[in-house]
């Protein structure tokens, strides 16, 4: 256990130490244009991947990748690692974010430049209209959209119901949903030391658009939890 804590401390020191450089480069890259901003973000993700491998012994495996196309990707969310890995592996998707993150100084501005759909936990009529507007704009770009429909990170073994915003986004985008199951929770807990191993990302079969709220939520919820540890 002591060794695991030492490796976790080394990861935190190296990753966040290096992150300072990418954060400082963010406003410059954003001013140079979206391509430069994306390059900076992807370099940051690769730094995270490298440090996780060197210090923690964590690598990732991707199973059943879908064919090329524009999708609404819906993923299980245990830890920061899936946000990073999927942002890179899915080819620059538009990411659904909580409003609190989009309002952070500098970070929020860069997020808007990168491309994001902002959701409000209050789910007011105005917030819903704003989300639908952002969703239609995202679809028009041809980029896929990534959402973590349970709304927040969960502990290994938890499978809370999907947030209502997922069904609204599904209707607004009118895209097939590709669910993504992940088992990072067994290696990367919300609190405590991290353990080495392979994180599996498993893409489920595409679910067509046009289904009822009950059906799309049930099918997506089941698919993102197939790697759940009970």
HELIX and SHEET records of a PDB file:
HELIX    1   1 UNK A    2  UNK A   32  1                                  31    
HELIX    2   2 UNK A   34  UNK A   51  1                                  18    
HELIX    3   3 UNK A   52  UNK A   56  3                                   5    
HELIX    4   4 UNK A   80  UNK A   89  1                                  10    
HELIX    5   5 UNK A   99  UNK A  102  1                                   4    
HELIX    6   6 UNK A  107  UNK A  114  1                                   8    
HELIX    7   7 UNK A  125  UNK A  141  1                                  17    
HELIX    8   8 UNK A  164  UNK A  173  1                                  10    
HELIX    9   9 UNK A  184  UNK A  186  5                                   3    
HELIX   10  10 UNK A  213  UNK A  224  1                                  12    
SHEET    1   A 7 UNK A  58  UNK A  63  0                                        
SHEET    2   A 7 UNK A 197  UNK A 203  1                                        
SHEET    3   A 7 UNK A 177  UNK A 182 -1                                        
SHEET    4   A 7 UNK A  72  UNK A  75  1                                        
SHEET    5   A 7 UNK A 145  UNK A 147  1                                        
SHEET    6   A 7 UNK A  94  UNK A  98  1                                        
SHEET    7   A 7 UNK A 116  UNK A 119  1                                        
END                                                                             
